[in-house]
Amino acid sequence: MSKSVFARSLLAVAVSASASGAMALDPAPVKAGVFEIVPTLALEQRYDDNIFSQPTDEQESWVTVLTPSVEATADLDTVELSALYEHSSGLYEASSDDNYSDNRVEAGVSWELNHRNQFDLTASYFDGHEDRGTGFTQGAAAGAIEEPDTYDEVAVDGKYTYGSETSKGRLELAVGSYEKQYTNHRDLTRGRDRDALKASGTFFWRVGGKTDLLAEVRQADNDYVYDPAEVTGSYDTLDNTSTKYFVGVTWEATGKTTGSVKVGQGKKNFDDADRDDFSGASWEVGVTWQPKEYSALSVNTAREDRETDGAGNFIDAKTYGVNWQHGWTDRFTSTLFYSFDDSTYEGDASGREDETTTYGLRVDYSMRRWLDLGLSITETNKDSNFGQFEYDREQVALHATISL
C-alpha cells in the first residue's frame, strides 16, 4: 500500500470511529496508602519515510514505540508529593541498530507553609538517546556512527514563592542544576558533556482581575566538562554565561484569552576571549484564545540561545508556532499544528543558517473510559544554506493509550 493511500485509510478509520458511542478517558487510580497510583501504556505504530533526516537516499521504516509508565501522587493537606517512572522502547523494522530503550524517573514535592510561603522541589533522571540524523549527527554525520548516541541527564530544581495568587505582589525565586553526560562513542561525545547552574527571580504585580505585570532576571552558567585541546597554548572552551532580563504581562481567563508576554534583553558571554559575546532582543510569548469551551487557538513565539550542536559558538533560534484544538464531540478531538524554527549558528565561519517548518494534523478518539485512540500525520521540511542539512520528512502514526 502506498504511503498516501495508507494515510488516507488511517484517517478514514479515525473519522468513522467518532460515530460510535464511548466514554471519555478517565483512569481509575489504585490506592496504596496515601498514594494514588496510575499505570499507563502508550503504543505508537509509525511509518517514517526518512528516519535519518537526509537530503537524498532516504531510509524509510516502520517504527514501533512502547511506553509504559507509572505515576504516583499524594495530597497531604499542605504537602503534595508526586513520582513518575517511564520506560520507552523504540523498534525500527528496517534498521535494528537504531532501536532504543529510554528510562525516565521524576519526583517532586510542593509544600505550602502558609498562604504566603510555598516551596517546590523537583528532581529528574533521564537515560536517553539522540536519533541518528539529529543534533550532532545531522547530515552526513549520521553515517559516521552505527547506532544512536546515548546519554544521562540529571536535573534538580527548587522554587520559593512569597505571596499568593491573589496578593498584590508576588515573588518567585528559583535555583537549579543540570548535568548531561554521553555514555557511548566517547571519542566523539566527551566534548559535549556539560553542567549548568541556573537561577532566576520574578516579581509579579497584580494590576486587576487576574492580570499581573512582571519583571524577571534569569541566568545560567554553562560549564563544558572537557574543553577542546589547546591550540599552540591558546585557551579554548565553550563555557559561557547566559543572562536574560524580561518585563511583561501575564493574564488568566481575561475574556476569552489566557497568556503571557515577556520581552527584554538576552546576553551570552563566553569565557574564551576568542569567542564573540552576544547581546540582543529576547522574548517569550504564549497566548491562547478560547472562543468556545471546546475550541482553543494557541500561538507562541520565542527567541532562545541554544547550546551548539557542533557548529559555531551557539545557536540563535527564533521559533513560532500555532496550534488549533477543537472538540467535535465529547469523544472526538482534532489538533492542527504548525511551527517554524529560524536558527543562525553564531560564530560559525561558514555562516550556517537553517529554517525548519513542521506542520500536521492529529485526531484523538476516546474509545472507552480506559482507552484513547489517535492518528497523526506530520510533515517536516528543512532548508539550509548547506545542502547536506536539508531534508523533507513525513511521519504517519497510530496511537493508543491504555490505563486502568
C-alpha positions in Angstrom: 0.0 0.0 0.0 1.5 3.4 -0.9 2.2 6.0 1.8 -0.6 8.4 0.6 -3.2 5.6 0.4 -2.1 4.4 3.8 -2.5 7.8 5.3 -6.0 8.3 3.8 -7.0 4.9 5.1 -6.0 5.6 8.6 -7.8 8.9 8.5 -11.0 7.2 7.3 -10.8 4.7 10.2 -10.3 7.5 12.8 -13.2 9.6 11.4 -15.6 6.7 11.2 -14.7 5.7 14.8 -16.1 9.1 16.0 -19.6 8.0 15.2 -19.7 5.2 17.8 -20.6 5.8 21.5 -17.9 5.7 24.2 -16.9 7.2 27.5 -14.1 9.8 27.9 -10.7 8.5 29.2 -10.8 8.5 32.9 -8.1 6.4 34.6 -9.0 4.7 37.8 -6.1 5.1 40.3 -5.0 2.4 42.6 -4.9 3.3 46.3 -1.6 2.4 48.1 -1.6 4.1 51.5 -1.6 7.9 51.0 -0.7 7.5 47.3 -2.9 7.2 44.2 -1.1 5.2 41.5 -2.0 5.3 37.8 -0.3 2.9 35.4 -0.4 3.8 31.7 0.7 2.1 28.5 1.1 4.1 25.3 1.6 2.4 21.9 2.7 4.1 18.7 2.9 2.4 15.3 4.6 4.9 12.9 5.6 4.9 9.3 8.6 7.2 8.7 9.8 7.9 5.2 13.2 9.5 6.2 14.4 8.2 9.6 17.8 9.8 9.3 16.6 13.2 8.0 18.7 13.0 4.8 18.5 15.2 1.7 18.9 12.1 -0.6 19.0 8.3 -0.4 16.3 8.4 2.3 15.8 5.4 4.5 12.2 4.5 5.3 11.0 2.3 8.1 8.1 1.2 10.3 8.7 2.2 13.9 7.0 0.7 17.0 7.2 2.6 20.2 6.0 1.2 23.6 5.9 3.5 26.6 4.7 2.1 29.9 4.6 4.4 32.8 3.6 4.6 36.5 2.6 7.8 38.2 2.0 8.2 42.0 0.6 11.3 43.7 -0.4 12.1 47.3 -2.2 15.1 48.7 -1.4 15.6 52.4 -3.2 18.8 53.0 -0.3 21.3 52.9 2.1 18.9 51.1 1.8 17.4 47.7 4.0 14.5 46.5 4.5 13.1 43.1 6.6 10.5 41.4 6.9 9.1 37.9 8.7 6.2 36.2 8.5 5.9 32.4 10.2 3.5 30.0 10.2 3.9 26.2 11.3 1.3 23.7 11.6 2.0 20.0 11.9 -0.8 17.4 12.9 0.0 13.8 11.8 -2.6 11.3 14.4 -1.5 8.6 17.3 -0.6 10.9 17.6 -2.5 14.2 20.8 -0.7 15.0 18.6 2.3 15.8 16.4 0.5 18.3 16.5 2.3 21.7 15.5 1.9 25.3 15.0 5.1 27.4 14.1 5.5 31.0 12.9 8.5 33.0 12.4 9.0 36.7 10.9 12.1 38.3 10.0 13.1 41.8 8.5 16.3 43.3 7.3 17.8 46.5 5.2 21.0 47.0 4.9 22.4 50.5 2.5 25.2 51.3 3.9 26.5 54.6 1.1 29.1 54.8 -0.9 31.2 52.4 2.1 33.5 51.7 5.0 30.9 51.6 5.4 27.9 49.3 8.4 25.7 48.4 8.6 23.4 45.4 11.3 20.9 44.7 11.7 18.6 41.6 14.3 16.1 40.6 14.6 14.0 37.4 16.9 11.5 35.8 16.8 10.6 32.1 18.7 7.7 30.4 18.1 8.7 26.8 19.3 8.7 23.2 19.6 11.0 20.2 18.3 9.7 16.9 20.8 9.5 14.2 20.4 12.5 11.9 19.6 14.9 14.8 21.7 17.1 17.0 25.4 16.4 16.5 24.8 13.8 13.8 22.8 15.9 11.3 23.5 15.5 7.6 26.4 13.3 6.6 27.4 12.8 10.2 24.5 10.3 10.6 26.6 7.7 8.7 29.7 8.2 10.9 28.2 6.1 13.7 26.4 2.8 13.6 24.0 3.4 16.5 22.4 6.4 18.2 24.3 8.4 20.8 23.2 7.7 24.3 23.4 10.0 27.4 22.4 10.5 31.0 20.6 13.7 32.3 20.2 14.7 35.9 18.2 17.9 36.8 17.3 19.3 40.2 15.1 22.5 40.5 13.8 24.4 43.5 11.5 27.3 43.8 10.3 29.5 46.7 7.2 31.7 46.3 6.4 34.6 48.6 2.8 35.8 48.2 -0.4 34.1 47.0 -2.0 34.1 43.6 -4.4 36.9 44.8 -1.7 39.0 46.5 -0.9 42.5 45.2 2.7 41.5 44.8 4.3 38.0 44.5 8.0 37.0 44.3 9.3 33.7 42.9 13.0 32.7 43.4 14.3 29.6 41.7 17.6 27.7 41.5 18.5 24.6 39.6 21.3 22.4 38.4 21.6 20.3 35.2 24.1 17.6 34.1 24.4 15.9 30.8 26.9 13.1 30.1 27.1 11.0 27.0 27.7 7.3 27.6 28.9 5.9 24.2 31.1 7.0 21.3 33.3 8.7 23.9 35.9 9.7 21.3 33.3 11.8 19.6 31.0 12.8 22.5 33.1 13.6 25.5 33.5 17.2 24.4 29.7 17.6 24.6 29.4 16.7 28.4 28.3 19.8 30.3 26.9 21.0 33.6 24.8 24.0 34.3 23.8 26.1 37.3 20.6 28.2 37.0 19.0 30.9 39.0 16.1 33.3 38.4 13.9 35.8 40.1 10.4 37.0 39.0 8.3 39.7 40.6 4.6 39.9 39.8 2.4 42.9 40.5 -1.3 42.5 40.2 -3.0 45.3 38.3 -6.5 44.0 38.3 -8.6 40.9 38.0 -6.2 38.0 37.1 -3.7 40.2 35.3 -0.1 40.7 36.5 2.8 42.8 35.3 6.1 41.1 35.8 9.9 41.7 35.9 12.3 38.8 35.6 16.0 38.1 35.7 17.3 34.7 34.6 20.9 33.3 34.4 22.5 30.0 33.5 26.2 29.2 33.9 27.1 26.5 31.3 30.3 24.5 32.0 31.7 22.1 29.5 33.4 19.3 31.4 36.1 18.5 28.8 37.4 21.6 27.0 38.8 21.2 23.4 42.5 20.6 23.1 44.5 23.8 23.3 46.0 25.0 20.0 49.5 26.4 20.4 48.8 27.0 24.0 45.7 29.1 23.5 42.8 28.7 25.9 39.8 27.2 24.2 36.4 26.5 25.8 32.7 26.7 25.1 32.0 27.7 28.8 29.5 30.6 28.9 27.0 32.5 30.9 23.5 33.2 29.5 21.5 36.1 31.1 18.1 37.4 30.3 16.1 40.4 31.5 12.4 40.5 30.9 9.4 42.7 31.6 5.9 41.6 30.6 2.4 40.8 31.5 0.5 37.6 32.3 -3.2 37.0 32.5 -5.7 34.2 33.0 -9.2 33.9 31.7 -9.5 37.6 30.8 -12.4 37.5 28.4 -11.6 34.5 26.2 -7.8 34.7 26.3 -5.1 33.5 28.6 -1.4 34.3 28.0 2.0 35.6 28.9 4.1 38.1 27.1 7.8 38.7 28.1 10.1 41.0 26.2 13.6 42.1 27.0 17.3 41.6 26.5 19.4 38.5 26.3 23.2 38.2 26.7 25.6 35.3 26.2 29.2 35.8 27.5 32.0 33.3 26.7 35.0 32.6 28.9 37.1 32.2 25.8 38.1 35.6 24.7 38.3 34.4 21.1 34.6 33.7 21.0 32.4 36.7 20.4 29.9 37.6 23.2 26.3 38.2 22.1 23.6 40.7 23.1 20.2 41.2 21.5 16.5 41.3 21.9 14.8 38.4 23.6 11.2 37.4 24.0 8.8 34.6 25.2 5.1 34.9 24.1 2.3 32.4 24.5 -1.4 33.3 24.1 -4.5 31.0 23.9 -7.8 32.2 22.6 -10.8 30.1 23.5 -14.0 31.3 21.9 -15.8 28.2 22.9 -15.2 25.7 25.7 -14.4 23.0 23.2 -12.2 25.0 20.9 -8.9 26.8 21.5 -6.3 28.5 19.3 -2.8 28.9 20.7 0.1 31.0 19.3 3.6 31.2 20.6 7.0 32.7 19.7 10.3 32.9 21.4 14.0 33.7 20.9 16.5 31.5 22.7 20.2 30.9 22.8 20.7 27.1 22.4 24.0 25.4 23.1 25.8 24.4 19.9 25.3 21.1 18.2 28.7 21.1 16.5 28.9 24.4 14.5 29.7 27.8 15.8 29.6 29.1 19.4 25.8 28.8 19.9 22.5 28.7 18.1 20.4 31.9 17.9 16.9 30.4 17.4 13.7 32.2 16.7 10.6 30.0 17.0 7.0 30.5 16.0 4.0 28.2 16.5 0.3 27.9 16.0 -2.0 25.1 17.4 -5.7 24.7 17.0 -7.5 22.1 19.1 -11.3 21.5 18.5 -13.6 19.1 20.2 -16.1 17.9 17.7 -17.9 15.8 20.2 -17.2 14.8 23.8 -15.1 12.0 22.5 -13.6 13.2 19.2 -10.9 15.9 19.1 -8.7 17.2 16.3 -5.5 19.2 16.6 -3.9 21.2 13.7 -0.3 22.3 14.4 2.3 24.4 12.7 5.8 25.5 13.8 8.7 27.4 12.2 12.3 27.5 13.5 14.8 30.0 12.2 18.3 29.1 13.5 21.5 31.0 13.0 24.8 29.4 14.0 26.6 32.4 15.6 30.4 32.2 15.4 30.3 29.6 12.5 32.9 30.6 10.0 30.7 29.3 7.2 27.7 31.3 8.3 25.3 28.4 8.6 21.5 29.2 8.7 18.7 26.7 9.0 14.9 27.1 8.6 12.7 24.2 9.7 8.9 24.0 9.1 6.8 21.4 10.8 3.0 21.0 10.3 0.4 18.3 10.6 -2.9 17.0 12.0 -3.7 14.8 14.9 -7.2 13.3 15.7 -8.0 11.6 19.0 -11.0 9.4 19.9 -11.9 8.2 23.4 -13.0 4.7 22.7 -13.5 3.7 26.3 -13.0 5.2 29.8 -9.6 3.5 29.8 -8.7 3.7 26.1 -7.8 6.5 23.8 -7.0 6.1 20.1 -5.3 8.6 17.8 -3.9 9.2 14.4 -1.3 11.8 13.5 0.3 13.0 10.2 3.4 15.2 10.5 5.4 16.9 7.7 8.8 18.4 8.3 10.7 20.5 5.7 14.2 21.8 6.5 16.0 24.4 4.4 19.7 25.4 4.9 22.5 27.2 3.1 24.3 23.9 3.4 22.7 21.2 1.3 23.6 18.3 3.5 21.3 19.6 6.2 18.2 19.9 4.1 15.5 17.3 4.1 11.8 16.5 3.7 10.2 14.0 6.1 6.7 12.6 6.5 5.5 10.5 9.5 2.1 8.8 9.8 1.3 7.2 13.2 -1.4 5.4 15.0 -1.5 5.9 18.8 -3.2 4.1 21.6 -3.2 5.0 25.3 -4.4 2.4 27.8 -4.9 2.8 31.5 -7.0 1.1 34.3 
